[in-house]
Amino acid sequence: MAEQLNQYARVHEIVPVESWRKDGVEGWLFRDRENQTIFVESSKLLGHQPAFEAS
């Protein structure tokens, strides 16, 4: 999970803050360049496949 988290953060130019549960859904809170908080579900992080990754 840590690798997916870091790849997602690099691609989207956001910084992971902490794991979070919102309305029963697990995910992560991120901050963008404008210091806005963004919630991303863990399932989206696990399904994230960067373009540079070999298949």
PyMOL Python script that loads the backbone (N, CA, C, O; Angstrom):
from pymol import cmd

cmd.read_pdbstr("""\
ATOM      1  N   MET A   1       0.820  -1.190   0.000  1.00  0.00           N
ATOM      2  CA  MET A   1       0.000   0.000   0.000  1.00  0.00           C
ATOM      3  C   MET A   1       0.864   1.254   0.000  1.00  0.00           C
ATOM      4  O   MET A   1       0.502   2.245  -0.636  1.00  0.00           O
ATOM      5  N   ALA A   2       1.979   1.237   0.686  1.00  0.00           N
ATOM      6  CA  ALA A   2       2.840   2.417   0.754  1.00  0.00           C
ATOM      7  C   ALA A   2       3.344   2.821  -0.625  1.00  0.00           C
ATOM      8  O   ALA A   2       3.407   4.009  -0.939  1.00  0.00           O
ATOM      9  N   GLU A   3       3.703   1.839  -1.450  1.00  0.00           N
ATOM     10  CA  GLU A   3       4.192   2.141  -2.798  1.00  0.00           C
ATOM     11  C   GLU A   3       3.090   2.780  -3.647  1.00  0.00           C
ATOM     12  O   GLU A   3       3.343   3.757  -4.352  1.00  0.00           O
ATOM     13  N   GLN A   4       1.875   2.240  -3.586  1.00  0.00           N
ATOM     14  CA  GLN A   4       0.758   2.812  -4.338  1.00  0.00           C
ATOM     15  C   GLN A   4       0.454   4.230  -3.864  1.00  0.00           C
ATOM     16  O   GLN A   4       0.157   5.114  -4.668  1.00  0.00           O
ATOM     17  N   LEU A   5       0.531   4.435  -2.562  1.00  0.00           N
ATOM     18  CA  LEU A   5       0.281   5.750  -1.982  1.00  0.00           C
ATOM     19  C   LEU A   5       1.282   6.770  -2.506  1.00  0.00           C
ATOM     20  O   LEU A   5       0.901   7.867  -2.916  1.00  0.00           O
ATOM     21  N   ASN A   6       2.552   6.411  -2.493  1.00  0.00           N
ATOM     22  CA  ASN A   6       3.591   7.325  -2.970  1.00  0.00           C
ATOM     23  C   ASN A   6       3.499   7.578  -4.469  1.00  0.00           C
ATOM     24  O   ASN A   6       3.697   8.710  -4.911  1.00  0.00           O
ATOM     25  N   GLN A   7       3.202   6.551  -5.259  1.00  0.00           N
ATOM     26  CA  GLN A   7       3.053   6.732  -6.705  1.00  0.00           C
ATOM     27  C   GLN A   7       1.875   7.655  -7.010  1.00  0.00           C
ATOM     28  O   GLN A   7       1.987   8.554  -7.843  1.00  0.00           O
ATOM     29  N   TYR A   8       0.761   7.436  -6.343  1.00  0.00           N
ATOM     30  CA  TYR A   8      -0.425   8.262  -6.561  1.00  0.00           C
ATOM     31  C   TYR A   8      -0.110   9.720  -6.218  1.00  0.00           C
ATOM     32  O   TYR A   8      -0.481  10.629  -6.960  1.00  0.00           O
ATOM     33  N   ALA A   9       0.566   9.936  -5.109  1.00  0.00           N
ATOM     34  CA  ALA A   9       0.914  11.289  -4.678  1.00  0.00           C
ATOM     35  C   ALA A   9       1.834  11.971  -5.686  1.00  0.00           C
ATOM     36  O   ALA A   9       1.652  13.151  -5.987  1.00  0.00           O
ATOM     37  N   ARG A  10       2.820  11.243  -6.213  1.00  0.00           N
ATOM     38  CA  ARG A  10       3.738  11.827  -7.207  1.00  0.00           C
ATOM     39  C   ARG A  10       3.010  12.207  -8.486  1.00  0.00           C
ATOM     40  O   ARG A  10       3.187  13.310  -9.003  1.00  0.00           O
ATOM     41  N   VAL A  11       2.200  11.301  -8.992  1.00  0.00           N
ATOM     42  CA  VAL A  11       1.493  11.540 -10.254  1.00  0.00           C
ATOM     43  C   VAL A  11       0.541  12.730 -10.140  1.00  0.00           C
ATOM     44  O   VAL A  11       0.436  13.530 -11.070  1.00  0.00           O
ATOM     45  N   HIS A  12      -0.146  12.851  -9.019  1.00  0.00           N
ATOM     46  CA  HIS A  12      -1.155  13.900  -8.849  1.00  0.00           C
ATOM     47  C   HIS A  12      -0.609  15.144  -8.145  1.00  0.00           C
ATOM     48  O   HIS A  12      -1.351  16.092  -7.887  1.00  0.00           O
ATOM     49  N   GLU A  13       0.684  15.138  -7.836  1.00  0.00           N
ATOM     50  CA  GLU A  13       1.355  16.268  -7.185  1.00  0.00           C
ATOM     51  C   GLU A  13       0.621  16.707  -5.915  1.00  0.00           C
ATOM     52  O   GLU A  13       0.304  17.881  -5.726  1.00  0.00           O
ATOM     53  N   ILE A  14       0.364  15.718  -5.056  1.00  0.00           N
ATOM     54  CA  ILE A  14      -0.261  15.966  -3.766  1.00  0.00           C
ATOM     55  C   ILE A  14       0.555  15.259  -2.689  1.00  0.00           C
ATOM     56  O   ILE A  14       1.380  14.396  -2.990  1.00  0.00           O
ATOM     57  N   VAL A  15       0.320  15.629  -1.443  1.00  0.00           N
ATOM     58  CA  VAL A  15       1.092  15.085  -0.324  1.00  0.00           C
ATOM     59  C   VAL A  15       0.160  14.295   0.595  1.00  0.00           C
ATOM     60  O   VAL A  15      -0.863  14.821   1.034  1.00  0.00           O
ATOM     61  N   PRO A  16       0.506  13.021   0.894  1.00  0.00           N
ATOM     62  CA  PRO A  16      -0.329  12.263   1.831  1.00  0.00           C
ATOM     63  C   PRO A  16      -0.211  12.834   3.242  1.00  0.00           C
ATOM     64  O   PRO A  16       0.880  13.180   3.694  1.00  0.00           O
ATOM     65  N   VAL A  17      -1.349  12.928   3.931  1.00  0.00           N
ATOM     66  CA  VAL A  17      -1.371  13.483   5.283  1.00  0.00           C
ATOM     67  C   VAL A  17      -1.607  12.381   6.313  1.00  0.00           C
ATOM     68  O   VAL A  17      -0.804  12.197   7.227  1.00  0.00           O
ATOM     69  N   GLU A  18      -2.720  11.646   6.160  1.00  0.00           N
ATOM     70  CA  GLU A  18      -3.030  10.572   7.105  1.00  0.00           C
ATOM     71  C   GLU A  18      -4.118   9.670   6.538  1.00  0.00           C
ATOM     72  O   GLU A  18      -4.878  10.060   5.652  1.00  0.00           O
ATOM     73  N   SER A  19      -4.169   8.450   7.076  1.00  0.00           N
ATOM     74  CA  SER A  19      -5.262   7.559   6.688  1.00  0.00           C
ATOM     75  C   SER A  19      -6.532   8.060   7.365  1.00  0.00           C
ATOM     76  O   SER A  19      -6.483   8.675   8.430  1.00  0.00           O
ATOM     77  N   TRP A  20      -7.673   7.785   6.729  1.00  0.00           N
ATOM     78  CA  TRP A  20      -8.912   8.360   7.215  1.00  0.00           C
ATOM     79  C   TRP A  20     -10.071   7.453   6.853  1.00  0.00           C
ATOM     80  O   TRP A  20     -10.005   6.719   5.867  1.00  0.00           O
ATOM     81  N   ARG A  21     -11.111   7.498   7.628  1.00  0.00           N
ATOM     82  CA  ARG A  21     -12.346   6.762   7.329  1.00  0.00           C
ATOM     83  C   ARG A  21     -13.457   7.799   7.216  1.00  0.00           C
ATOM     84  O   ARG A  21     -13.709   8.562   8.149  1.00  0.00           O
ATOM     85  N   LYS A  22     -14.120   7.816   6.052  1.00  0.00           N
ATOM     86  CA  LYS A  22     -15.184   8.788   5.800  1.00  0.00           C
ATOM     87  C   LYS A  22     -16.439   8.027   5.394  1.00  0.00           C
ATOM     88  O   LYS A  22     -16.434   7.309   4.394  1.00  0.00           O
ATOM     89  N   ASP A  23     -17.493   8.178   6.147  1.00  0.00           N
ATOM     90  CA  ASP A  23     -18.768   7.501   5.867  1.00  0.00           C
ATOM     91  C   ASP A  23     -18.582   5.999   5.684  1.00  0.00           C
ATOM     92  O   ASP A  23     -19.207   5.398   4.810  1.00  0.00           O
ATOM     93  N   GLY A  24     -17.734   5.396   6.496  1.00  0.00           N
ATOM     94  CA  GLY A  24     -17.498   3.958   6.434  1.00  0.00           C
ATOM     95  C   GLY A  24     -16.546   3.511   5.341  1.00  0.00           C
ATOM     96  O   GLY A  24     -16.336   2.311   5.161  1.00  0.00           O
ATOM     97  N   VAL A  25     -15.962   4.453   4.604  1.00  0.00           N
ATOM     98  CA  VAL A  25     -15.041   4.129   3.510  1.00  0.00           C
ATOM     99  C   VAL A  25     -13.627   4.510   3.937  1.00  0.00           C
ATOM    100  O   VAL A  25     -13.380   5.642   4.354  1.00  0.00           O
ATOM    101  N   GLU A  26     -12.696   3.553   3.832  1.00  0.00           N
ATOM    102  CA  GLU A  26     -11.311   3.836   4.200  1.00  0.00           C
ATOM    103  C   GLU A  26     -10.582   4.504   3.048  1.00  0.00           C
ATOM    104  O   GLU A  26     -10.828   4.206   1.879  1.00  0.00           O
ATOM    105  N   GLY A  27      -9.685   5.409   3.397  1.00  0.00           N
ATOM    106  CA  GLY A  27      -8.916   6.105   2.377  1.00  0.00           C
ATOM    107  C   GLY A  27      -7.821   6.944   3.002  1.00  0.00           C
ATOM    108  O   GLY A  27      -7.420   6.725   4.145  1.00  0.00           O
ATOM    109  N   TRP A  28      -7.345   7.906   2.232  1.00  0.00           N
ATOM    110  CA  TRP A  28      -6.271   8.786   2.682  1.00  0.00           C
ATOM    111  C   TRP A  28      -6.645  10.232   2.444  1.00  0.00           C
ATOM    112  O   TRP A  28      -7.320  10.566   1.470  1.00  0.00           O
ATOM    113  N   LEU A  29      -6.193  11.090   3.356  1.00  0.00           N
ATOM    114  CA  LEU A  29      -6.305  12.526   3.159  1.00  0.00           C
ATOM    115  C   LEU A  29      -5.001  13.008   2.550  1.00  0.00           C
ATOM    116  O   LEU A  29      -3.917  12.639   3.001  1.00  0.00           O
ATOM    117  N   PHE A  30      -5.117  13.834   1.524  1.00  0.00           N
ATOM    118  CA  PHE A  30      -3.966  14.440   0.867  1.00  0.00           C
ATOM    119  C   PHE A  30      -4.126  15.949   0.919  1.00  0.00           C
ATOM    120  O   PHE A  30      -5.225  16.457   1.142  1.00  0.00           O
ATOM    121  N   ARG A  31      -3.027  16.665   0.711  1.00  0.00           N
ATOM    122  CA  ARG A  31      -3.070  18.123   0.561  1.00  0.00           C
ATOM    123  C   ARG A  31      -2.436  18.468  -0.780  1.00  0.00           C
ATOM    124  O   ARG A  31      -1.413  17.906  -1.172  1.00  0.00           O
ATOM    125  N   ASP A  32      -3.084  19.420  -1.479  1.00  0.00           N
ATOM    126  CA  ASP A  32      -2.532  19.857  -2.755  1.00  0.00           C
ATOM    127  C   ASP A  32      -1.710  21.128  -2.555  1.00  0.00           C
ATOM    128  O   ASP A  32      -1.496  21.568  -1.425  1.00  0.00           O
ATOM    129  N   ARG A  33      -1.254  21.712  -3.661  1.00  0.00           N
ATOM    130  CA  ARG A  33      -0.396  22.906  -3.579  1.00  0.00           C
ATOM    131  C   ARG A  33      -1.089  24.093  -2.929  1.00  0.00           C
ATOM    132  O   ARG A  33      -0.432  24.942  -2.326  1.00  0.00           O
ATOM    133  N   GLU A  34      -2.408  24.159  -3.046  1.00  0.00           N
ATOM    134  CA  GLU A  34      -3.171  25.257  -2.449  1.00  0.00           C
ATOM    135  C   GLU A  34      -3.572  24.944  -1.006  1.00  0.00           C
ATOM    136  O   GLU A  34      -4.357  25.674  -0.401  1.00  0.00           O
ATOM    137  N   ASN A  35      -3.026  23.853  -0.458  1.00  0.00           N
ATOM    138  CA  ASN A  35      -3.289  23.407   0.911  1.00  0.00           C
ATOM    139  C   ASN A  35      -4.736  22.957   1.116  1.00  0.00           C
ATOM    140  O   ASN A  35      -5.247  22.990   2.235  1.00  0.00           O
ATOM    141  N   GLN A  36      -5.396  22.535   0.030  1.00  0.00           N
ATOM    142  CA  GLN A  36      -6.742  21.992   0.134  1.00  0.00           C
ATOM    143  C   GLN A  36      -6.653  20.512   0.469  1.00  0.00           C
ATOM    144  O   GLN A  36      -5.749  19.815   0.009  1.00  0.00           O
ATOM    145  N   THR A  37      -7.592  20.039   1.270  1.00  0.00           N
ATOM    146  CA  THR A  37      -7.634  18.635   1.661  1.00  0.00           C
ATOM    147  C   THR A  37      -8.434  17.846   0.633  1.00  0.00           C
ATOM    148  O   THR A  37      -9.512  18.266   0.214  1.00  0.00           O
ATOM    149  N   ILE A  38      -7.892  16.693   0.230  1.00  0.00           N
ATOM    150  CA  ILE A  38      -8.521  15.819  -0.752  1.00  0.00           C
ATOM    151  C   ILE A  38      -8.606  14.424  -0.142  1.00  0.00           C
ATOM    152  O   ILE A  38      -7.616  13.918   0.387  1.00  0.00           O
ATOM    153  N   PHE A  39      -9.784  13.797  -0.213  1.00  0.00           N
ATOM    154  CA  PHE A  39      -9.957  12.432   0.267  1.00  0.00           C
ATOM    155  C   PHE A  39      -9.947  11.486  -0.923  1.00  0.00           C
ATOM    156  O   PHE A  39     -10.673  11.699  -1.894  1.00  0.00           O
ATOM    157  N   VAL A  40      -9.122  10.433  -0.852  1.00  0.00           N
ATOM    158  CA  VAL A  40      -9.049   9.428  -1.913  1.00  0.00           C
ATOM    159  C   VAL A  40      -9.283   8.063  -1.275  1.00  0.00           C
ATOM    160  O   VAL A  40      -8.609   7.690  -0.314  1.00  0.00           O
ATOM    161  N   GLU A  41     -10.248   7.322  -1.821  1.00  0.00           N
ATOM    162  CA  GLU A  41     -10.556   5.989  -1.307  1.00  0.00           C
ATOM    163  C   GLU A  41      -9.380   5.046  -1.522  1.00  0.00           C
ATOM    164  O   GLU A  41      -8.681   5.133  -2.531  1.00  0.00           O
ATOM    165  N   SER A  42      -9.167   4.146  -0.568  1.00  0.00           N
ATOM    166  CA  SER A  42      -8.082   3.166  -0.679  1.00  0.00           C
ATOM    167  C   SER A  42      -8.216   2.321  -1.935  1.00  0.00           C
ATOM    168  O   SER A  42      -7.208   1.960  -2.542  1.00  0.00           O
ATOM    169  N   SER A  43      -9.445   1.997  -2.337  1.00  0.00           N
ATOM    170  CA  SER A  43      -9.643   1.180  -3.541  1.00  0.00           C
ATOM    171  C   SER A  43      -9.108   1.885  -4.781  1.00  0.00           C
ATOM    172  O   SER A  43      -8.614   1.224  -5.694  1.00  0.00           O
ATOM    173  N   LYS A  44      -9.197   3.214  -4.833  1.00  0.00           N
ATOM    174  CA  LYS A  44      -8.646   3.963  -5.970  1.00  0.00           C
ATOM    175  C   LYS A  44      -7.124   3.926  -5.944  1.00  0.00           C
ATOM    176  O   LYS A  44      -6.484   3.861  -6.993  1.00  0.00           O
ATOM    177  N   LEU A  45      -6.547   3.967  -4.752  1.00  0.00           N
ATOM    178  CA  LEU A  45      -5.086   3.903  -4.642  1.00  0.00           C
ATOM    179  C   LEU A  45      -4.576   2.541  -5.084  1.00  0.00           C
ATOM    180  O   LEU A  45      -3.562   2.446  -5.775  1.00  0.00           O
ATOM    181  N   LEU A  46      -5.275   1.492  -4.686  1.00  0.00           N
ATOM    182  CA  LEU A  46      -4.847   0.137  -5.044  1.00  0.00           C
ATOM    183  C   LEU A  46      -5.027  -0.129  -6.529  1.00  0.00           C
ATOM    184  O   LEU A  46      -4.281  -0.918  -7.108  1.00  0.00           O
ATOM    185  N   GLY A  47      -6.001   0.511  -7.152  1.00  0.00           N
ATOM    186  CA  GLY A  47      -6.250   0.316  -8.574  1.00  0.00           C
ATOM    187  C   GLY A  47      -5.439   1.229  -9.460  1.00  0.00           C
ATOM    188  O   GLY A  47      -5.493   1.106 -10.684  1.00  0.00           O
ATOM    189  N   HIS A  48      -4.679   2.154  -8.866  1.00  0.00           N
ATOM    190  CA  HIS A  48      -3.896   3.127  -9.630  1.00  0.00           C
ATOM    191  C   HIS A  48      -2.710   2.455 -10.306  1.00  0.00           C
ATOM    192  O   HIS A  48      -1.888   1.825  -9.641  1.00  0.00           O
ATOM    193  N   GLN A  49      -2.620   2.586 -11.618  1.00  0.00           N
ATOM    194  CA  GLN A  49      -1.509   2.016 -12.384  1.00  0.00           C
ATOM    195  C   GLN A  49      -0.818   3.136 -13.152  1.00  0.00           C
ATOM    196  O   GLN A  49      -1.329   3.569 -14.185  1.00  0.00           O
ATOM    197  N   PRO A  50       0.315   3.609 -12.685  1.00  0.00           N
ATOM    198  CA  PRO A  50       1.011   4.681 -13.398  1.00  0.00           C
ATOM    199  C   PRO A  50       1.448   4.238 -14.789  1.00  0.00           C
ATOM    200  O   PRO A  50       1.716   3.058 -15.018  1.00  0.00           O
ATOM    201  N   ALA A  51       1.519   5.183 -15.705  1.00  0.00           N
ATOM    202  CA  ALA A  51       1.854   4.891 -17.102  1.00  0.00           C
ATOM    203  C   ALA A  51       3.265   4.337 -17.257  1.00  0.00           C
ATOM    204  O   ALA A  51       3.529   3.581 -18.192  1.00  0.00           O
ATOM    205  N   PHE A  52       4.171   4.700 -16.358  1.00  0.00           N
ATOM    206  CA  PHE A  52       5.559   4.266 -16.501  1.00  0.00           C
ATOM    207  C   PHE A  52       5.803   2.858 -15.979  1.00  0.00           C
ATOM    208  O   PHE A  52       6.899   2.326 -16.155  1.00  0.00           O
ATOM    209  N   GLU A  53       4.827   2.250 -15.350  1.00  0.00           N
ATOM    210  CA  GLU A  53       5.013   0.911 -14.787  1.00  0.00           C
ATOM    211  C   GLU A  53       4.915  -0.151 -15.889  1.00  0.00           C
ATOM    212  O   GLU A  53       3.961  -0.155 -16.668  1.00  0.00           O
ATOM    213  N   ALA A  54       5.891  -1.038 -15.949  1.00  0.00           N
ATOM    214  CA  ALA A  54       5.884  -2.106 -16.958  1.00  0.00           C
ATOM    215  C   ALA A  54       4.850  -3.157 -16.602  1.00  0.00           C
ATOM    216  O   ALA A  54       4.631  -3.452 -15.427  1.00  0.00           O
ATOM    217  N   SER A  55       4.205  -3.729 -17.635  1.00  0.00           N
ATOM    218  CA  SER A  55       3.194  -4.753 -17.358  1.00  0.00           C
ATOM    219  C   SER A  55       3.770  -6.134 -17.386  1.00  0.00           C
ATOM    220  O   SER A  55       3.048  -7.108 -17.172  1.00  0.00           O
TER     221      SER A  55
END
""", "prot")
cmd.dss("prot")
cmd.show_as("cartoon", "prot")
cmd.util.cbc("prot")
cmd.orient("prot")
